[in-house]
């Protein structure tokens, strides 16, 4: 299951964002993460998506100490860049995951976008 992170989840959303910011700042040396990347070309545009997952039990415990998110096994971040002609748009989204695989995460995000 893929739960999109949003502001309506309050502090959890902010904490997930902060966790990924810290991990990126430290080049994932102190927080272990998995990464994947896809490039799709269609209809005159190029879409580049970079995916990261973090499934460290200590981090998940910190993010959800009260176990409100049953089945939480990871957090995910996807950074998408779309290029069409001279226009480039970028978007970053965060997710709560009921799995830990970055490949599964990438597939789930792509499948969800094509629905």
Phi, psi and omega in degrees: 000144181240117178253117179290132176285143177207169181298339182287356176262011172056233186298328181300314178302312180298320180292322178296313177302314181296323179297315179292323177300315179295315181299317179294316180303323181264015178054036179056032178274326180259340175240117182282130178224160176249148183226154176209162182213139175231150175229124180236135178239124179194148174053039177075016179226159176240131176240124178247125178237132175244131185240141174225144171230148174231128182228020179299122182303324180294321179291318179297322177297318178298316183290326184225064185295334181269002179057044178285335181258085180302132178084006180295119179237356179183170172235151182225152175225135174234132177246118182249138175233126179246131180239121177221119187055236180263002183267132177235127175240147180230146180211140175237132179230153183237148185220152168260136188240144174261020177210170183243348186288129177291328177294318178296319178300311180301315179297316181297318179295314180297319179295319181294323180289333183270355178292000000 
